[in-house]
């Protein structure tokens, strides 16, 4: 029997033969398609994007807080959505809506380290969602986005937990 548990980093994981399930996780349905690590820094609930809806950035052009009733678990993180429609769009084509670099700060990734983000510090370039540490960092990111993306794309595959600051 598989159940969801919190791992040592506070991320929701699937476990076999385990007991106890955090009540908060019950509303979220698992998506067992594994891709890349997801940033849940700054979230006590293992929320990706600190509980914001990744689809809203594309559809509404703004960050929007997701709701517990529209949640799913993917890559050991809880993804929340503002509507059932946004959740369905994500489930149908998650690669289109997933933030770059696992949702870690894009600028930080381009510098070789992983840090938390503020959901309001975002941009979309080349059809990809980029999140940043704060609005000042986003301004730096926007000053030479193409070069930062090139560097972050090159560094991202080699980054791991040891690079979290």
Protein Blocks (a to p, Z undefined) as FASTA:
>chain_A
ZZddddfkopacddehiahiafklmmpccdfbdcbdcdfehianlpahhhpafklmmmno
pacdddfklccdeehiacddfbfklmmmmmmmmmlmocghhlpafklmmnopacdddfkl
ccdeehiacddfblmlmmmmmmmmmlmmmmmmmmmmmgcfklpZZ
